[in-house]
Amino acid sequence: MSDEKIILGIDPGTTIMGFGLIRVVKKKMEFIQLNELLLQKYNDPYLKLKLIFERTIELIDTYHPDEIALEAPFYGKNVQSMLKLGRAQGVAMAAGLSRQIPVTEYAPKKIKMAITGNGNASKEQVAKMLQGMLNIKELPKNLDATDGLAAAVCHFYNMGKATTQKSYGSWASFVTQNKSRVKE
């Protein structure tokens, strides 16, 4: 691991996309920023995906992250919601891969466990823990931004460990690891 690394964490969503950035210097985290992309005012689902892609590219071009950590969609009962979340995640993933940035997905429970020690912690508990560990002065109204930041912090804690979560460094590695999802 080099002495300095920037990690972009993203909580993809079609209503709010939360994101946060940390800098890792000599194995110590420093808070850069957290924010959100508000999408609820747009009705067109394809416009939302375009905006997620463009904002992710803008973050990449501004902060030059070395790695991206995404919160993977959790498996719920509503198939339409899962499809929408999967598309949002795929678009954010595509933005990172288009810039040759390795992308790693983490399950929500794994992220919560990494931050709070409890895989069933609430968004509020995760936000408060992040506020304390990164000296964040004020938490945002929507906690999607802290969820994105939590993905980055989870990735920091998991760097260098053998991982079971999915990690892609390029389209080729995505295709190799997902042969059943690719039509030839």
C-alpha positions in Angstrom: 0.0 0.0 0.0 1.4 3.4 -0.9 1.7 6.1 1.7 -1.4 8.0 0.4 -4.6 6.8 -1.1 -8.0 8.4 -1.7 -11.1 6.2 -1.4 -14.5 7.3 -2.8 -17.5 5.6 -1.1 -20.9 5.6 -2.8 -24.3 4.6 -1.5 -26.1 4.3 -4.9 -29.8 5.2 -5.1 -32.3 6.6 -7.6 -33.8 9.1 -5.0 -30.5 10.1 -3.3 -27.0 9.0 -4.1 -24.8 9.5 -1.0 -21.0 9.7 -1.3 -18.0 10.4 0.9 -14.3 10.6 0.4 -11.4 9.8 2.8 -7.7 10.1 2.4 -5.5 7.4 3.9 -2.1 8.6 4.9 0.3 6.1 6.4 -2.6 3.8 7.5 -4.5 6.7 9.1 -7.9 8.1 7.8 -8.6 11.7 7.1 -12.0 13.0 6.2 -12.3 14.9 2.9 -16.0 15.4 2.3 -19.4 13.9 2.2 -22.5 14.9 0.2 -25.4 13.7 -1.8 -26.9 13.9 -5.2 -30.6 14.6 -4.9 -32.6 12.9 -7.6 -36.2 12.9 -6.3 -37.2 15.9 -8.4 -36.6 14.0 -11.7 -39.2 11.6 -13.0 -37.3 10.1 -15.9 -35.4 7.0 -14.6 -32.8 7.2 -17.5 -32.1 10.9 -16.7 -31.4 9.8 -13.0 -28.9 7.2 -14.2 -27.2 9.7 -16.5 -26.9 12.1 -13.5 -25.5 9.4 -11.3 -22.9 8.6 -14.0 -22.0 12.2 -14.5 -21.7 13.1 -10.8 -19.5 10.0 -10.2 -17.2 11.0 -13.1 -17.1 14.6 -11.7 -16.1 13.2 -8.3 -13.4 11.1 -9.9 -12.1 13.9 -12.0 -12.0 16.3 -9.0 -10.6 14.1 -6.3 -8.8 11.4 -8.2 -9.7 8.5 -6.0 -7.5 5.4 -6.1 -10.3 3.1 -5.3 -14.1 3.1 -5.1 -16.2 1.3 -2.5 -19.9 0.7 -3.2 -22.7 -0.3 -1.0 -24.3 -3.4 -2.7 -28.1 -3.5 -2.9 -29.6 -5.5 -0.2 -32.0 -8.3 -1.1 -35.5 -7.2 -0.4 -39.0 -8.3 -1.4 -39.7 -5.5 -3.9 -38.2 -6.6 -7.2 -38.7 -3.2 -8.8 -36.8 -1.4 -6.1 -33.9 -3.9 -6.4 -33.8 -3.4 -10.1 -33.6 0.4 -9.7 -30.9 0.1 -7.1 -29.0 -2.4 -9.2 -29.0 0.0 -12.1 -27.9 2.9 -10.0 -25.0 0.8 -8.6 -24.1 -0.4 -12.1 -23.9 3.1 -13.5 -21.7 4.3 -10.6 -19.6 1.1 -11.1 -19.3 1.8 -14.8 -18.1 5.4 -14.2 -15.3 4.1 -12.0 -14.3 1.3 -14.4 -14.4 3.7 -17.3 -11.6 5.6 -15.5 -9.7 2.4 -14.6 -10.4 2.7 -10.9 -10.9 -0.6 -9.0 -14.4 -1.0 -7.6 -15.3 -3.1 -4.5 -18.8 -3.9 -3.3 -19.7 -4.3 0.3 -23.0 -5.7 1.8 -24.8 -3.2 4.0 -24.4 -5.4 7.1 -20.6 -5.7 6.5 -20.4 -1.9 6.3 -22.4 -1.4 9.5 -20.3 -4.1 11.2 -17.0 -2.4 10.2 -18.2 1.0 11.5 -20.2 0.1 14.6 -19.4 -3.5 15.4 -23.1 -4.3 14.8 -24.3 -5.5 11.4 -27.9 -4.4 12.4 -27.0 -0.8 13.4 -29.2 2.0 12.4 -28.2 4.7 9.9 -28.1 7.1 12.9 -25.7 4.9 14.8 -23.4 4.6 11.8 -23.5 8.4 11.2 -22.6 9.1 14.9 -19.7 6.7 14.9 -18.3 8.3 11.7 -18.8 11.8 13.1 -16.7 10.8 16.1 -13.9 8.9 14.3 -13.5 11.4 11.5 -14.2 14.7 13.5 -17.1 15.7 11.3 -18.6 18.9 12.6 -22.1 18.6 11.3 -24.0 15.6 10.0 -26.2 16.0 6.9 -30.0 15.9 7.1 -30.2 12.8 4.9 -28.0 10.0 6.1 -27.3 8.7 2.6 -24.1 10.8 2.5 -22.9 9.1 5.7 -23.8 5.7 4.2 -21.5 6.5 1.2 -18.7 7.6 3.6 -19.3 4.4 5.6 -18.6 2.4 2.5 -15.2 4.2 2.1 -14.3 3.6 5.8 -15.3 0.0 5.5 -13.0 -0.4 2.5 -10.2 1.2 4.5 -10.7 -1.4 7.3 -10.7 -4.2 4.7 -7.7 -3.1 2.6 -5.0 -5.8 2.4 -7.3 -8.5 3.8 -8.4 -11.5 1.8 -11.8 -10.5 0.7 -15.0 -12.4 -0.2 -16.8 -9.3 -1.6 -16.7 -8.7 -5.3 -13.9 -6.5 -6.6 -13.4 -5.3 -10.2 -10.4 -3.5 -11.7 -11.7 -3.4 -15.3 -14.5 -4.4 -17.5 -12.5 -7.6 -18.4 -12.3 -8.6 -14.7 -16.1 -7.9 -14.3 -16.8 -10.1 -17.3 -14.5 -12.8 -16.1 -16.1 -12.9 -12.6 -19.7 -12.7 -14.0 -19.8 -15.1 -16.9 -23.4 -16.1 -16.2 -24.5 -12.5 -16.5 -22.8 -11.8 -19.8 -24.4 -12.8 -23.2 -22.0 -13.7 -25.9 
